[in-house]
Amino acid sequence: MSKSFAAIVDDVTRAINALPNRVATLAVNFSKQRFVQQNWHDTTPEPWKPRSTKRRGGEKRQNGAILVDSGRLKRSIRVISANSERVVIGTDVPYAEMHNEGFDGQVSVRQHSRRSRKGRAYTVRAHTRRVHMPQRRFLGESQELANQLEEMITNELKKAIEQ
């Protein structure tokens, strides 16, 4: 026995109303997956430039995932808004844009206190420093994401019609 036209319309309407949240979840997961795969995937995967093995003070950095020290940046990716018109995901971490877009230029460093290795406090005067940060995209428009979204939306609508 097949469904009535009204039942099909109700199911399709329900599926359409659920789509913004499904799209947002897929987009957030796609961006977080960039940290796991350490690449940006538009039409083809573009690996992130490896991170430097040196840290300030000359100590060696532990091997690990690029862009992950504490995990704050990856955890901060979330849905900003999702409605029938558009879905926006993003982050509120101040250094996210610098990593996502890349940066090459001068930054100002405020005066601050430090402790030496022997535990003595000292003050670092305000100064500028040159920073070169290669672009490592994890947010933005991607053909791969668009393909995944199109497939998911098509499947959801087919499921609503066929139920």
C-alpha beads as a LAMMPS data file, in Angstrom:
LAMMPS data file: protein, C-alpha beads

163 atoms
162 bonds

1 atom types
1 bond types

-500.0 500.0 xlo xhi
-500.0 500.0 ylo yhi
-500.0 500.0 zlo zhi

Masses

1 110.0

Atoms # bond

1 1 1 0.000 0.000 0.000
2 1 1 1.432 3.353 -0.983
3 1 1 1.309 6.536 1.023
4 1 1 -1.139 9.285 0.283
5 1 1 0.083 12.444 -1.394
6 1 1 -0.567 14.429 1.814
7 1 1 1.577 12.003 3.830
8 1 1 4.411 12.313 1.312
9 1 1 4.198 16.120 1.459
10 1 1 4.274 15.993 5.288
11 1 1 7.343 13.721 5.247
12 1 1 9.164 15.905 2.716
13 1 1 8.306 19.053 4.711
14 1 1 9.642 17.429 7.884
15 1 1 12.847 16.430 6.054
16 1 1 13.306 19.950 4.651
17 1 1 12.817 21.504 8.091
18 1 1 15.484 19.191 9.534
19 1 1 17.997 19.927 6.758
20 1 1 19.637 23.102 8.201
21 1 1 20.718 21.238 11.344
22 1 1 21.883 18.217 9.310
23 1 1 23.839 20.503 6.947
24 1 1 25.414 22.343 9.902
25 1 1 26.477 19.080 11.558
26 1 1 28.026 17.792 8.345
27 1 1 29.898 21.094 7.792
28 1 1 31.257 21.151 11.375
29 1 1 32.377 17.527 11.083
30 1 1 34.031 18.271 7.715
31 1 1 36.015 21.146 9.273
32 1 1 37.036 19.085 12.296
33 1 1 38.096 16.267 9.957
34 1 1 40.638 18.680 8.454
35 1 1 42.553 18.521 11.760
36 1 1 42.622 14.712 11.611
37 1 1 43.669 14.505 7.958
38 1 1 45.856 17.643 8.229
39 1 1 44.761 18.963 4.847
40 1 1 42.222 21.127 3.068
41 1 1 39.996 19.313 0.611
42 1 1 38.484 21.436 -2.128
43 1 1 38.604 19.576 -5.439
44 1 1 41.658 17.597 -4.330
45 1 1 43.330 17.215 -0.913
46 1 1 45.951 19.913 -0.241
47 1 1 48.219 18.861 2.673
48 1 1 49.027 21.475 5.301
49 1 1 52.610 22.679 5.450
50 1 1 54.416 20.794 8.263
51 1 1 54.899 22.747 11.449
52 1 1 58.262 23.870 12.702
53 1 1 60.009 21.519 15.105
54 1 1 61.508 24.411 17.089
55 1 1 59.841 26.386 19.820
56 1 1 60.845 29.637 21.406
57 1 1 63.789 29.111 23.674
58 1 1 65.284 26.454 21.398
59 1 1 63.456 23.474 22.887
60 1 1 62.149 20.810 20.497
61 1 1 58.403 20.592 19.880
62 1 1 56.755 17.245 20.429
63 1 1 55.695 15.482 17.262
64 1 1 51.969 15.677 16.865
65 1 1 49.124 16.945 14.766
66 1 1 49.527 20.260 12.985
67 1 1 47.472 23.095 14.574
68 1 1 46.835 21.026 17.698
69 1 1 48.629 21.874 20.930
70 1 1 45.752 22.035 23.388
71 1 1 42.891 21.205 20.993
72 1 1 41.124 24.515 21.715
73 1 1 40.920 25.564 18.055
74 1 1 39.435 22.270 16.861
75 1 1 36.946 22.130 19.761
76 1 1 35.824 25.714 19.104
77 1 1 34.413 25.002 15.626
78 1 1 30.638 25.104 15.929
79 1 1 27.376 26.238 14.363
80 1 1 26.956 30.011 14.489
81 1 1 23.518 29.994 12.839
82 1 1 21.383 27.550 10.910
83 1 1 18.090 28.385 9.232
84 1 1 16.313 27.683 5.956
85 1 1 18.228 30.490 4.230
86 1 1 21.808 29.683 5.234
87 1 1 24.091 27.811 7.584
88 1 1 27.141 29.461 9.161
89 1 1 29.840 27.638 11.097
90 1 1 32.845 29.280 12.695
91 1 1 34.983 29.801 15.761
92 1 1 35.602 32.534 18.320
93 1 1 39.278 31.683 18.888
94 1 1 41.280 34.862 18.193
95 1 1 44.109 33.138 16.287
96 1 1 41.830 31.045 14.046
97 1 1 41.773 33.540 11.174
98 1 1 45.567 33.794 11.149
99 1 1 45.883 30.030 10.710
100 1 1 42.984 29.657 8.269
101 1 1 44.034 32.547 5.998
102 1 1 47.790 32.603 6.634
103 1 1 49.704 35.700 7.762
104 1 1 52.957 37.393 6.882
105 1 1 53.797 40.628 8.652
106 1 1 54.600 42.449 11.869
107 1 1 52.768 41.914 15.146
108 1 1 53.017 43.968 18.305
109 1 1 53.972 42.203 21.518
110 1 1 52.862 43.930 24.725
111 1 1 55.105 44.258 27.740
112 1 1 54.752 41.178 29.925
113 1 1 56.429 39.206 32.686
114 1 1 58.293 35.936 32.327
115 1 1 60.151 33.527 34.558
116 1 1 63.613 32.299 33.761
117 1 1 64.514 28.627 33.976
118 1 1 65.933 29.357 37.412
119 1 1 62.580 30.788 38.494
120 1 1 63.543 34.477 38.504
121 1 1 60.920 36.926 37.209
122 1 1 61.850 39.418 34.517
123 1 1 59.994 41.816 32.249
124 1 1 59.931 41.646 28.480
125 1 1 59.533 45.126 26.975
126 1 1 56.934 45.856 24.307
127 1 1 58.258 45.221 20.815
128 1 1 57.279 44.107 17.324
129 1 1 58.156 40.808 15.740
130 1 1 57.928 39.432 12.222
131 1 1 55.553 36.504 11.832
132 1 1 55.204 34.169 8.875
133 1 1 52.263 31.805 9.314
134 1 1 51.513 29.529 6.359
135 1 1 47.869 29.108 5.372
136 1 1 46.305 25.959 6.810
137 1 1 42.619 26.112 5.887
138 1 1 40.048 24.318 7.994
139 1 1 37.012 26.574 7.383
140 1 1 35.571 27.845 4.124
141 1 1 33.883 26.843 0.912
142 1 1 34.899 23.483 -0.490
143 1 1 33.736 21.554 -3.537
144 1 1 34.183 18.303 -1.596
145 1 1 31.900 19.594 1.176
146 1 1 29.372 20.774 -1.437
147 1 1 29.384 17.277 -2.978
148 1 1 28.843 15.652 0.447
149 1 1 26.006 18.088 1.221
150 1 1 24.323 17.462 -2.119
151 1 1 24.491 13.695 -1.585
152 1 1 23.130 13.961 1.968
153 1 1 20.257 16.265 0.937
154 1 1 19.332 14.013 -1.997
155 1 1 19.341 10.929 0.249
156 1 1 17.224 12.655 2.913
157 1 1 14.592 13.724 0.373
158 1 1 14.511 10.305 -1.313
159 1 1 14.082 8.692 2.104
160 1 1 11.195 11.044 2.933
161 1 1 9.427 10.252 -0.342
162 1 1 9.963 6.482 -0.175
163 1 1 9.052 5.867 3.475

Bonds

1 1 1 2
2 1 2 3
3 1 3 4
4 1 4 5
5 1 5 6
6 1 6 7
7 1 7 8
8 1 8 9
9 1 9 10
10 1 10 11
11 1 11 12
12 1 12 13
13 1 13 14
14 1 14 15
15 1 15 16
16 1 16 17
17 1 17 18
18 1 18 19
19 1 19 20
20 1 20 21
21 1 21 22
22 1 22 23
23 1 23 24
24 1 24 25
25 1 25 26
26 1 26 27
27 1 27 28
28 1 28 29
29 1 29 30
30 1 30 31
31 1 31 32
32 1 32 33
33 1 33 34
34 1 34 35
35 1 35 36
36 1 36 37
37 1 37 38
38 1 38 39
39 1 39 40
40 1 40 41
41 1 41 42
42 1 42 43
43 1 43 44
44 1 44 45
45 1 45 46
46 1 46 47
47 1 47 48
48 1 48 49
49 1 49 50
50 1 50 51
51 1 51 52
52 1 52 53
53 1 53 54
54 1 54 55
55 1 55 56
56 1 56 57
57 1 57 58
58 1 58 59
59 1 59 60
60 1 60 61
61 1 61 62
62 1 62 63
63 1 63 64
64 1 64 65
65 1 65 66
66 1 66 67
67 1 67 68
68 1 68 69
69 1 69 70
70 1 70 71
71 1 71 72
72 1 72 73
73 1 73 74
74 1 74 75
75 1 75 76
76 1 76 77
77 1 77 78
78 1 78 79
79 1 79 80
80 1 80 81
81 1 81 82
82 1 82 83
83 1 83 84
84 1 84 85
85 1 85 86
86 1 86 87
87 1 87 88
88 1 88 89
89 1 89 90
90 1 90 91
91 1 91 92
92 1 92 93
93 1 93 94
94 1 94 95
95 1 95 96
96 1 96 97
97 1 97 98
98 1 98 99
99 1 99 100
100 1 100 101
101 1 101 102
102 1 102 103
103 1 103 104
104 1 104 105
105 1 105 106
106 1 106 107
107 1 107 108
108 1 108 109
109 1 109 110
110 1 110 111
111 1 111 112
112 1 112 113
113 1 113 114
114 1 114 115
115 1 115 116
116 1 116 117
117 1 117 118
118 1 118 119
119 1 119 120
120 1 120 121
121 1 121 122
122 1 122 123
123 1 123 124
124 1 124 125
125 1 125 126
126 1 126 127
127 1 127 128
128 1 128 129
129 1 129 130
130 1 130 131
131 1 131 132
132 1 132 133
133 1 133 134
134 1 134 135
135 1 135 136
136 1 136 137
137 1 137 138
138 1 138 139
139 1 139 140
140 1 140 141
141 1 141 142
142 1 142 143
143 1 143 144
144 1 144 145
145 1 145 146
146 1 146 147
147 1 147 148
148 1 148 149
149 1 149 150
150 1 150 151
151 1 151 152
152 1 152 153
153 1 153 154
154 1 154 155
155 1 155 156
156 1 156 157
157 1 157 158
158 1 158 159
159 1 159 160
160 1 160 161
161 1 161 162
162 1 162 163
